[in-house]
Amino acid sequence: MSKTPEQLYQEREKRINDAIALKKPDRVPVIGYTGLFAAEHLGMTHEELMNDIDKAVEASFQANMYFQPDLAWGGISLGPILEAIDFKQLK
């Protein structure tokens, strides 16, 4: 019998909270930050991911749905911010 989304959420929440409280969780929690891998996973360029917030969110969502981490970061589109501060290390 498969578990409901609510049951899976409760298991993941308990796992993360146990780790934070230095208790022994049922298994090691996996925290997903897909970063630029999300772009590669969906066949988009790094530039698209960095400059289009909608694409960044969708790429992050799809990668997290595929890998099912216990905790995940959302999509972030940093291109405009990095350009505004004249950041050149990622050119």
Secondary structure, 3 states (H helix, E strand, C coil): CCCCHHHHHHHHHHHHHHHHCCCCCCCCCCEECCCCHHHHHHCCCHHHHHHCHHHHHHHHHHHHHHHCCCEECCCCCCHHHHHHCCCCCCC
